[in-house]
Amino acid sequence: MISLGQMPSSGTPTDEPPKLASLADFLDGARMCMRTVSPEMQVNTQYFWDEHWSYTKPEKSTTSDGTFETIQYDQNDVTISLLDFGRVVICRVGAWTSSSSDVPKIRSSLIEKLGARPLRQVPELTEMSDLMAQRMPQVDQANVLVIGSYQLEITSKDVDLAQEGIKGGKTTPIVMLTIVPLSQKYQARLKVGTGK
């Protein structure tokens, strides 16, 4: 389970159109996820407190993926959610962008700045890539990266802000980075530490 520790006071929602995130915001969000959730699935939320992120109270949810507890952290243009399934903790960075075409730029930036590698180009993880293709054919493996002991998937979704109650809102893409430690089996194959 996620240990809350000492946390900042929560922020308040706004009806204003969202601010758009920069490439640096996505890089910083990925770094924060890899600091917060260790390769051994230990979670330390102190980093959010130290950097003055606002937060929501933990909520339990059940989906087709199972039952999990979620805590959401917000700062500036970025939201980071921790999804604790008990055995696995997923860290998800979400931010608004100007266009879905920003995904290749974000992917390139993760590769250039954080040393990420496309999953299909990691020989030690061929089995993982093949299993993903069989079990989740809808996943675009061009957007599945490996950073140290972590798997990272980039996805985007268009959101109609008017439907979300934002006056004068238009359809705006949100890009998400879903980061999870690789299983111990695959970490052993890579024999690596954490990402940069």
Phi and psi in degrees as GROMACS dihedral restraints (atoms count N, CA, C in turn):
[ dihedral_restraints ]
;  ai    aj    ak    al  type     phi  dphi    fc
    3     4     5     6     1   -76.9    20    10
    4     5     6     7     1   129.1    20    10
    6     7     8     9     1   -90.5    20    10
    7     8     9    10     1   118.1    20    10
    9    10    11    12     1   -69.5    20    10
   10    11    12    13     1   -40.1    20    10
   12    13    14    15     1    62.0    20    10
   13    14    15    16     1  -150.0    20    10
   15    16    17    18     1   -90.9    20    10
   16    17    18    19     1   130.0    20    10
   18    19    20    21     1  -131.5    20    10
   19    20    21    22     1   154.6    20    10
   21    22    23    24     1   -75.1    20    10
   22    23    24    25     1   167.9    20    10
   24    25    26    27     1   -71.3    20    10
   25    26    27    28     1   150.6    20    10
   27    28    29    30     1   -76.1    20    10
   28    29    30    31     1   152.4    20    10
   30    31    32    33     1   -84.4    20    10
   31    32    33    34     1   177.3    20    10
   33    34    35    36     1  -115.2    20    10
   34    35    36    37     1   145.2    20    10
   36    37    38    39     1   -68.9    20    10
   37    38    39    40     1   158.5    20    10
   39    40    41    42     1  -131.9    20    10
   40    41    42    43     1   150.7    20    10
   42    43    44    45     1   -97.1    20    10
   43    44    45    46     1     5.5    20    10
   45    46    47    48     1   -76.1    20    10
   46    47    48    49     1   152.4    20    10
   48    49    50    51     1   -57.7    20    10
   49    50    51    52     1   145.8    20    10
   51    52    53    54     1   -69.0    20    10
   52    53    54    55     1   149.9    20    10
   54    55    56    57     1   -80.0    20    10
   55    56    57    58     1   149.6    20    10
   57    58    59    60     1   -90.6    20    10
   58    59    60    61     1   140.9    20    10
   60    61    62    63     1   -85.0    20    10
   61    62    63    64     1   155.6    20    10
   63    64    65    66     1   -98.1    20    10
   64    65    66    67     1   169.4    20    10
   66    67    68    69     1   -58.8    20    10
   67    68    69    70     1   -39.1    20    10
   69    70    71    72     1   -61.1    20    10
   70    71    72    73     1   -34.6    20    10
   72    73    74    75     1   -62.0    20    10
   73    74    75    76     1   -41.4    20    10
   75    76    77    78     1   -67.9    20    10
   76    77    78    79     1   -40.4    20    10
   78    79    80    81     1   -62.9    20    10
   79    80    81    82     1   -45.8    20    10
   81    82    83    84     1   -64.0    20    10
   82    83    84    85     1   -38.2    20    10
   84    85    86    87     1   -63.6    20    10
   85    86    87    88     1   -42.2    20    10
   87    88    89    90     1   -63.1    20    10
   88    89    90    91     1   -43.4    20    10
   90    91    92    93     1   -61.1    20    10
   91    92    93    94     1   -42.0    20    10
   93    94    95    96     1   -62.6    20    10
   94    95    96    97     1   -41.7    20    10
   96    97    98    99     1   -61.1    20    10
   97    98    99   100     1   -44.0    20    10
   99   100   101   102     1   -72.0    20    10
  100   101   102   103     1   -23.9    20    10
  102   103   104   105     1   -77.9    20    10
  103   104   105   106     1   -37.1    20    10
  105   106   107   108     1   -75.3    20    10
  106   107   108   109     1   -42.2    20    10
  108   109   110   111     1  -109.4    20    10
  109   110   111   112     1   113.1    20    10
  111   112   113   114     1   -75.0    20    10
  112   113   114   115     1   163.9    20    10
  114   115   116   117     1   -57.9    20    10
  115   116   117   118     1   -21.8    20    10
  117   118   119   120     1   -92.3    20    10
  118   119   120   121     1    10.0    20    10
  120   121   122   123     1    71.9    20    10
  121   122   123   124     1    20.2    20    10
  123   124   125   126     1   -82.3    20    10
  124   125   126   127     1   136.4    20    10
  126   127   128   129     1  -114.2    20    10
  127   128   129   130     1   129.3    20    10
  129   130   131   132     1  -127.4    20    10
  130   131   132   133     1   103.9    20    10
  132   133   134   135     1   -85.8    20    10
  133   134   135   136     1     2.7    20    10
  135   136   137   138     1   -57.9    20    10
  136   137   138   139     1   -30.6    20    10
  138   139   140   141     1   -59.9    20    10
  139   140   141   142     1   -37.0    20    10
  141   142   143   144     1   -67.2    20    10
  142   143   144   145     1   -39.8    20    10
  144   145   146   147     1   -63.4    20    10
  145   146   147   148     1   -46.8    20    10
  147   148   149   150     1   -60.3    20    10
  148   149   150   151     1   -32.2    20    10
  150   151   152   153     1  -103.1    20    10
  151   152   153   154     1    13.0    20    10
  153   154   155   156     1    63.0    20    10
  154   155   156   157     1    45.4    20    10
  156   157   158   159     1   -82.8    20    10
  157   158   159   160     1   142.9    20    10
  159   160   161   162     1   -81.6    20    10
  160   161   162   163     1   167.2    20    10
  162   163   164   165     1  -151.6    20    10
  163   164   165   166     1   164.2    20    10
  165   166   167   168     1  -108.6    20    10
  166   167   168   169     1   159.4    20    10
  168   169   170   171     1   -68.1    20    10
  169   170   171   172     1   150.9    20    10
  171   172   173   174     1   -59.9    20    10
  172   173   174   175     1   139.5    20    10
  174   175   176   177     1  -129.0    20    10
  175   176   177   178     1   140.9    20    10
  177   178   179   180     1   -95.2    20    10
  178   179   180   181     1   139.0    20    10
  180   181   182   183     1  -138.2    20    10
  181   182   183   184     1   155.5    20    10
  183   184   185   186     1  -130.8    20    10
  184   185   186   187     1   126.9    20    10
  186   187   188   189     1  -132.4    20    10
  187   188   189   190     1  -172.5    20    10
  189   190   191   192     1   -63.7    20    10
  190   191   192   193     1   -19.2    20    10
  192   193   194   195     1   -81.6    20    10
  193   194   195   196     1   -13.3    20    10
  195   196   197   198     1   125.1    20    10
  196   197   198   199     1  -171.0    20    10
  198   199   200   201     1   -98.2    20    10
  199   200   201   202     1   135.8    20    10
  201   202   203   204     1  -150.5    20    10
  202   203   204   205     1   161.9    20    10
  204   205   206   207     1  -107.5    20    10
  205   206   207   208     1   134.9    20    10
  207   208   209   210     1  -119.7    20    10
  208   209   210   211     1   136.2    20    10
  210   211   212   213     1  -125.7    20    10
  211   212   213   214     1   133.7    20    10
  213   214   215   216     1  -114.3    20    10
  214   215   216   217     1   133.5    20    10
  216   217   218   219     1  -116.0    20    10
  217   218   219   220     1   140.8    20    10
  219   220   221   222     1  -131.4    20    10
  220   221   222   223     1   139.4    20    10
  222   223   224   225     1  -155.2    20    10
  223   224   225   226     1   126.1    20    10
  225   226   227   228     1    54.1    20    10
  226   227   228   229     1  -114.2    20    10
  228   229   230   231     1  -100.5    20    10
  229   230   231   232     1     8.5    20    10
  231   232   233   234     1  -126.1    20    10
  232   233   234   235     1   141.6    20    10
  234   235   236   237     1  -119.4    20    10
  235   236   237   238     1   133.3    20    10
  237   238   239   240     1  -120.6    20    10
  238   239   240   241     1   126.2    20    10
  240   241   242   243     1  -112.7    20    10
  241   242   243   244     1   135.4    20    10
  243   244   245   246     1  -104.4    20    10
  244   245   246   247     1   122.1    20    10
  246   247   248   249     1  -112.7    20    10
  247   248   249   250     1   109.4    20    10
  249   250   251   252     1  -102.1    20    10
  250   251   252   253     1   108.6    20    10
  252   253   254   255     1   -93.5    20    10
  253   254   255   256     1     4.9    20    10
  255   256   257   258     1    97.2    20    10
  256   257   258   259     1   -69.5    20    10
  258   259   260   261     1   -84.7    20    10
  259   260   261   262     1   -24.3    20    10
  261   262   263   264     1  -131.5    20    10
  262   263   264   265     1   137.0    20    10
  264   265   266   267     1  -117.8    20    10
  265   266   267   268     1   122.9    20    10
  267   268   269   270     1  -103.4    20    10
  268   269   270   271     1   137.2    20    10
  270   271   272   273     1  -115.0    20    10
  271   272   273   274     1   125.8    20    10
  273   274   275   276     1  -123.9    20    10
  274   275   276   277     1   123.1    20    10
  276   277   278   279     1   -96.0    20    10
  277   278   279   280     1   129.3    20    10
  279   280   281   282     1  -130.7    20    10
  280   281   282   283     1   136.7    20    10
  282   283   284   285     1  -157.0    20    10
  283   284   285   286     1   152.7    20    10
  285   286   287   288     1   -80.7    20    10
  286   287   288   289     1   142.7    20    10
  288   289   290   291     1  -130.5    20    10
  289   290   291   292     1   168.3    20    10
  291   292   293   294     1   -77.1    20    10
  292   293   294   295     1   -25.1    20    10
  294   295   296   297     1  -159.1    20    10
  295   296   297   298     1   149.7    20    10
  297   298   299   300     1   -63.5    20    10
  298   299   300   301     1   -19.2    20    10
  300   301   302   303     1   -69.7    20    10
  301   302   303   304     1    -5.2    20    10
  303   304   305   306     1   -72.7    20    10
  304   305   306   307     1   -17.7    20    10
  306   307   308   309     1   -57.5    20    10
  307   308   309   310     1   -48.9    20    10
  309   310   311   312     1   -60.9    20    10
  310   311   312   313     1   -33.4    20    10
  312   313   314   315     1   -66.8    20    10
  313   314   315   316     1   -41.9    20    10
  315   316   317   318     1   -64.9    20    10
  316   317   318   319     1   -44.6    20    10
  318   319   320   321     1   -58.6    20    10
  319   320   321   322     1   -47.5    20    10
  321   322   323   324     1   -61.6    20    10
  322   323   324   325     1   -39.0    20    10
  324   325   326   327     1   -66.3    20    10
  325   326   327   328     1   -40.4    20    10
  327   328   329   330     1   -63.8    20    10
  328   329   330   331     1   -37.0    20    10
  330   331   332   333     1   -69.6    20    10
  331   332   333   334     1   -47.6    20    10
  333   334   335   336     1   -73.0    20    10
  334   335   336   337     1   -41.9    20    10
  336   337   338   339     1   -92.5    20    10
  337   338   339   340     1   -31.7    20    10
  339   340   341   342     1  -111.1    20    10
  340   341   342   343     1     1.0    20    10
  342   343   344   345     1    72.9    20    10
  343   344   345   346     1    23.8    20    10
  345   346   347   348     1   -67.1    20    10
  346   347   348   349     1   152.5    20    10
  348   349   350   351     1  -127.2    20    10
  349   350   351   352     1   137.8    20    10
  351   352   353   354     1   -59.3    20    10
  352   353   354   355     1   135.9    20    10
  354   355   356   357     1   -51.7    20    10
  355   356   357   358     1   -42.7    20    10
  357   358   359   360     1   -66.4    20    10
  358   359   360   361     1   -13.5    20    10
  360   361   362   363     1  -102.5    20    10
  361   362   363   364     1    11.6    20    10
  363   364   365   366     1  -106.7    20    10
  364   365   366   367     1   100.5    20    10
  366   367   368   369     1   -55.2    20    10
  367   368   369   370     1   -36.0    20    10
  369   370   371   372     1   -66.9    20    10
  370   371   372   373     1   -17.1    20    10
  372   373   374   375     1  -113.3    20    10
  373   374   375   376     1    22.9    20    10
  375   376   377   378     1   -57.7    20    10
  376   377   378   379     1   -41.9    20    10
  378   379   380   381     1   -59.9    20    10
  379   380   381   382     1   -44.3    20    10
  381   382   383   384     1   -61.8    20    10
  382   383   384   385     1   -44.0    20    10
  384   385   386   387     1   -62.6    20    10
  385   386   387   388     1   -43.1    20    10
  387   388   389   390     1   -64.3    20    10
  388   389   390   391     1   -42.6    20    10
  390   391   392   393     1   -63.9    20    10
  391   392   393   394     1   -39.9    20    10
  393   394   395   396     1   -63.1    20    10
  394   395   396   397     1   -41.8    20    10
  396   397   398   399     1   -63.3    20    10
  397   398   399   400     1   -36.2    20    10
  399   400   401   402     1   -74.7    20    10
  400   401   402   403     1   -46.0    20    10
  402   403   404   405     1   -87.9    20    10
  403   404   405   406     1   -27.3    20    10
  405   406   407   408     1  -134.6    20    10
  406   407   408   409     1    66.7    20    10
  408   409   410   411     1   -62.8    20    10
  409   410   411   412     1   -18.3    20    10
  411   412   413   414     1   -75.0    20    10
  412   413   414   415     1   -14.0    20    10
  414   415   416   417     1   -76.5    20    10
  415   416   417   418     1   127.6    20    10
  417   418   419   420     1   -81.9    20    10
  418   419   420   421     1   101.1    20    10
  420   421   422   423     1   -67.4    20    10
  421   422   423   424     1   -12.6    20    10
  423   424   425   426     1   -63.1    20    10
  424   425   426   427     1   -24.3    20    10
  426   427   428   429     1  -105.1    20    10
  427   428   429   430     1    17.2    20    10
  429   430   431   432     1  -108.4    20    10
  430   431   432   433     1   118.8    20    10
  432   433   434   435     1  -119.4    20    10
  433   434   435   436     1   161.7    20    10
  435   436   437   438     1  -121.4    20    10
  436   437   438   439     1   126.6    20    10
  438   439   440   441     1  -124.8    20    10
  439   440   441   442     1   107.5    20    10
  441   442   443   444     1    58.0    20    10
  442   443   444   445     1  -119.5    20    10
  444   445   446   447     1   -96.4    20    10
  445   446   447   448     1    17.8    20    10
  447   448   449   450     1  -121.7    20    10
  448   449   450   451     1   147.1    20    10
  450   451   452   453     1  -101.5    20    10
  451   452   453   454     1   138.0    20    10
  453   454   455   456     1  -131.8    20    10
  454   455   456   457     1   129.4    20    10
  456   457   458   459     1  -118.6    20    10
  457   458   459   460     1   134.2    20    10
  459   460   461   462     1  -102.9    20    10
  460   461   462   463     1   126.4    20    10
  462   463   464   465     1  -134.3    20    10
  463   464   465   466     1   160.0    20    10
  465   466   467   468     1  -138.7    20    10
  466   467   468   469     1   154.5    20    10
  468   469   470   471     1  -147.2    20    10
  469   470   471   472     1   133.8    20    10
  471   472   473   474     1   -82.7    20    10
  472   473   474   475     1   131.4    20    10
  474   475   476   477     1  -120.7    20    10
  475   476   477   478     1   129.8    20    10
  477   478   479   480     1   -83.2    20    10
  478   479   480   481     1   105.1    20    10
  480   481   482   483     1   -65.8    20    10
  481   482   483   484     1   -28.6    20    10
  483   484   485   486     1   -62.9    20    10
  484   485   486   487     1   -38.0    20    10
  486   487   488   489     1   -67.1    20    10
  487   488   489   490     1   -23.9    20    10
  489   490   491   492     1   -86.1    20    10
  490   491   492   493     1     3.1    20    10
  492   493   494   495     1    88.4    20    10
  493   494   495   496     1    13.0    20    10
  495   496   497   498     1   -92.9    20    10
  496   497   498   499     1   116.8    20    10
  498   499   500   501     1   -61.2    20    10
  499   500   501   502     1   132.8    20    10
  501   502   503   504     1    70.7    20    10
  502   503   504   505     1    11.7    20    10
  504   505   506   507     1   -69.8    20    10
  505   506   507   508     1   151.0    20    10
  507   508   509   510     1  -124.9    20    10
  508   509   510   511     1   174.7    20    10
  510   511   512   513     1   -70.2    20    10
  511   512   513   514     1   123.7    20    10
  513   514   515   516     1  -132.9    20    10
  514   515   516   517     1   135.5    20    10
  516   517   518   519     1   -78.9    20    10
  517   518   519   520     1   144.1    20    10
  519   520   521   522     1  -114.1    20    10
  520   521   522   523     1   132.4    20    10
  522   523   524   525     1  -106.8    20    10
  523   524   525   526     1   135.7    20    10
  525   526   527   528     1  -122.3    20    10
  526   527   528   529     1   137.4    20    10
  528   529   530   531     1  -108.6    20    10
  529   530   531   532     1   116.2    20    10
  531   532   533   534     1  -103.5    20    10
  532   533   534   535     1   117.7    20    10
  534   535   536   537     1  -120.4    20    10
  535   536   537   538     1   129.9    20    10
  537   538   539   540     1  -145.1    20    10
  538   539   540   541     1   140.5    20    10
  540   541   542   543     1   -60.0    20    10
  541   542   543   544     1   140.9    20    10
  543   544   545   546     1   -63.0    20    10
  544   545   546   547     1   154.7    20    10
  546   547   548   549     1   -61.8    20    10
  547   548   549   550     1   157.1    20    10
  549   550   551   552     1   -57.0    20    10
  550   551   552   553     1   -34.8    20    10
  552   553   554   555     1   -58.5    20    10
  553   554   555   556     1   -47.9    20    10
  555   556   557   558     1   -77.2    20    10
  556   557   558   559     1   -32.0    20    10
  558   559   560   561     1   -61.1    20    10
  559   560   561   562     1   -40.9    20    10
  561   562   563   564     1   -62.7    20    10
  562   563   564   565     1   -36.9    20    10
  564   565   566   567     1   -66.5    20    10
  565   566   567   568     1   -37.0    20    10
  567   568   569   570     1   -80.3    20    10
  568   569   570   571     1   -31.2    20    10
  570   571   572   573     1    51.7    20    10
  571   572   573   574     1    55.2    20    10
  573   574   575   576     1  -125.1    20    10
  574   575   576   577     1   168.5    20    10
  576   577   578   579     1   -98.5    20    10
  577   578   579   580     1  -147.7    20    10
  579   580   581   582     1   -82.1    20    10
  580   581   582   583     1   168.6    20    10
  582   583   584   585     1   -70.6    20    10
  583   584   585   586     1   175.8    20    10
